[in-house]
Every structure is written in structure tokens, then in C-alpha cells.
Amino acid sequence: MMRTDTPAPAEAERGRAAKGPRPAPPVPAPGPAATARRRARRETLAGYLFLSPWCVGILLLTLGPMLVSLYLAFTDYNLFDSPRWVGLENFSEMFSDDRWWKSVRVTAVFVLVATPLKLAIALGVAMLLVRPRKGQGFYRSAFYAPSLIGASVSIGIVWRALFQDGAVVDRSLSLFGWDGGGWVGDPDWSMPTLVALSAWQFGAPMVIFLAGLKQVPRELYEAAEVDGAGAWRRFRSITLPMISPVLFFNLLLEIIHSFQIFTSALVIAGPGGGRAGGPGDSLLVYTWYLYEQGFANLRMGYASAMAWMLLAGIAVVTAVLFWSQRRWVHYEEGGR
């Protein structure tokens, strides 16, 4: 009979301990897809981290105040007492307010006159500066400078001093037989003073026009000259269609800026007629009347309603511009 000897359990355990712990099974290396997902998550987290100051700012400084303003538009609030809900009373009072209608008309006149004039000057100067010439950098900087300082209070004070009765402009025009008196003190000429200041700040749209004009192929002008097209025909048939997207962009921005005119009108108008707004409220722009109601008359609810009406008006004008661009804005792909 054959005998088989088997080790005792204690001896088996001692044998395994002498050999050392059993090695863990190898962990498979992550595949390319998992590595790409981890990298994408890290990049997304870093992007949100860099965006967080902007997100906090837009929530606390833009969206939050907008929602509060929307609520106040339906209340009677004077900055000291608690808001009292009045519904649509502020809006109904607005349409029966003669000075509100005056501010709407003054602002509309300014937008319709100042915006085209400013863009026309900007485009004309851009066409003069687009061709290489000696001292081109200096001229571009000089023409752009008014856009940097034109909206400041100091420039408004200087502009008002230039157009006062007996000032430099008045004396210069008197040499040519013009004796109209001070512009800022005349209800018929105070608006041209403000329009002139706005048109003087044509530097920003000029730079954008310069960028658009540089993209127009010179071959188109050369072919038009060979066909006998004059300067006006080349401008109307080549320049305007080719820069129409840039023109649309400038037009949209300048209209929005014109609706928001405030500092220049306030400084030039001064205390005309015993209250700000210029002589005969000829410079009573919308934003100044909004400020007057909110912070001078302490009618913050009424001012909030005015602000939302201004936003609605700008939105309507913007929508009309985007609708109309299909007819006159041409893109390289051939669409409109």
C-alpha cells in the first residue's frame, strides 16, 4: 500500500510566508479615450476657474441690478421708504408726461442726425488714410485721439466755452458776417453744438472702417477703372458693397451709443432756463431726464420704468436693423 505524506497546515502557512506576499494583479494602463477625457475635464475646470470672476461680476453687477430695476419699475420708491407696488402706473404716467415726450424727441433727433454724420466723416477720413503715405501712423493716432477723450467732462466744458456767446467760434464766424450769438444759449443752435461734439469723436468707427477697406481687393478697382468707371461709381458699386458688413457693425454700435448720450449733453446744457436740459429743454436727452427723475426727484420707480422703456426702444431699433441687413449687407459667401 502506497503512503502519501501531506504537509500539515501550519507548515504550509510557514512555507507561503517564506515565499513572500502574493503579487497584486497588474492594473491595466488607461486607454487613449480615458486620458483624453481626464485632460478635457482638467481644461474645462481651468476654463471655469478663469471665467469665475466674470460670472460673479455679471451676476452681482449686471443681472442682479437688472432684476431689481425691473421690480422697481412697477413700484413707487424714493430710496428711503420701502417700495410700494403700483403696477403699470409708472408706465401710464410716462405717456402723459410732456417732458418725457420732449426727451424722446430730443434723443431721436440726436440719433438721426449725429449717427449718419459721424459715420460719414469716419468713412471719409478712413478712405484718405487707407493708402500708404508718409506719417500715416501719426495721422491715424491724431484722428483717433478725440474718441479717447471726447466723452470726458473736461472736453465738454471746453466745448461749451468754445461755443458760448462771444467765444472763439462766435468771434470767428463774425468775421464772415455771421452774428448768431452763443450757440449753447440758443435753443435753435444748442443741438448742433452737441452733434458737432459727437461727430468730432469719429476715431473709433474710423479704425473699423480702415480694417474693412484694407480687405477690398485692389483688382476690383483696377478692373473698374479699365471699364471707365469714375470715382463715385467705384465707391457706390465696389466700396460700399464690400464694406457693408463693417458699415452695419458701425451703424449698430453708434446708434446704441447715441441713445445713451449723457455726459456731453449734461455739461454743454448747463443750468439753462433754471433747470438742466439746456435753453427750452433743447438738450433734454432721455438719459438726463431719467437721471433727473431718479436722483434729483427721488422717483426711482419712475426712473426704472424709463430705463426699461429705453431698453425696449433700443431692442426694437436693433431688431429692425438686423431685419433690414438682408437687403443691403453683402457677405463673401454670397448670402445676405
Residue, then its C-alpha position, 0 to 999 in steps of 0.5 A: m500500500m502506497r503512503t502519501d505524506t501531506p504537509a500539515p497546515a501550519e507548515a504550509e502557512r510557514g512555507r507561503a510566508a517564506k515565499g513572500p506576499r502574493p503579487a497584486p494583479p497588474v492594473p491595466a494602463p488607461g486607454p487613449a479615450a480615458t486620458a483624453r477625457r481626464r485632460a478635457r475635464r482638467e481644461t474645462l475646470a481651468g476654463y471655469l476657474f478663469l471665467s469665475p470672476w466674470c460670472v460673479g461680476i455679471l451676476l452681482l453687477t449686471l443681472g442682479p441690478m437688472l432684476v431689481s430695476l425691473y421690480l422697481a419699475f412697477t413700484d413707487y420708491n424714493l430710496f428711503d421708504s420701502p417700495r410700494w407696488v403700483g403696477l403699470e402706473n409708472f408706465s401710464e404716467m410716462f405717456s402723459d408726461d410732456r417732458w418725457w415726450k420732449s426727451v424722446r424727441v430730443t434723443a431721436v433727433f440726436v440719433l438721426v442726425a449725429t449717427p449718419l454724420k459721424l459715420a460719414i466723416a469716419l468713412g471719409v477720413a478712413m478712405l484718405l488714410v487707407r493708402p500708404r503715405k508718409g506719417q500715416g501712423f501719426y495721422r491715424s493716432a491724431f484722428y483717433a485721439p478725440s474718441l479717447i477723450g471726447a466723452s470726458v467732462s473736461i472736453g465738454i466744458v471746453w466745448r461749451a466755452l468754445f461755443q458760448d456767446g462771444a467765444v472763439v467760434d462766435r468771434s470767428l464766424s463774425l468775421f464772415g458776417w455771421d452774428g448768431g450769438g452763443w450757440v449753447g444759449d440758443p435753443d435753435w443752435s444748442m443741438p448742433t453744438l452737441v452733434a458737432l461734439s459727437a461727430w468730432q469723436f469719429g476715431a473709433p468707427m474710423v479704425i473699423f472702417l480702415a480694417g474693412l477697406k484694407q480687405v477690398p481687393r485692389e483688382l476690383y478697382e483696377a478692373a473698374e477703372v479699365d471699364g471707365a468707371g469714375a470715382w463715385r461709381r467705384f465707391r457706390s458699386i465696389t466700396l460700399p458693397m464690400i464694406s457693408p458688413v463693417l458699415f452695419f457693425n458701425l451703424l449698430l454700435e453708434i446708434i446704441h451709443s447715441f441713445q445713451i448720450f449723457t455726459s456731453a449733453l449734461v455739461i454743454a446744457g448747463p443750468g439753462g432756463g433754471r433747470a438742466g436740459g439746456p435753453g427750452d429743454s433743447l438738450l433734454v436727452y432721455t438719459w438726463y431726464l431719467y437721471e433727473q427723475g431718479f436722483a434729483n426727484l427721488r422717483m426711482g420707480y419712475a426712473s426704472a420704468m424709463a430705463w426699461m422703456l429705453l431698453a425696449g426702444i433700443a431692442v426694437v431699433t436693433a431688431v429692425l436693423f438686423w431685419s433690414q441687413r438682408r437687403w443691403v449687407h453683402y457677405e463673401e459667401g454670397g448670402r445676405 
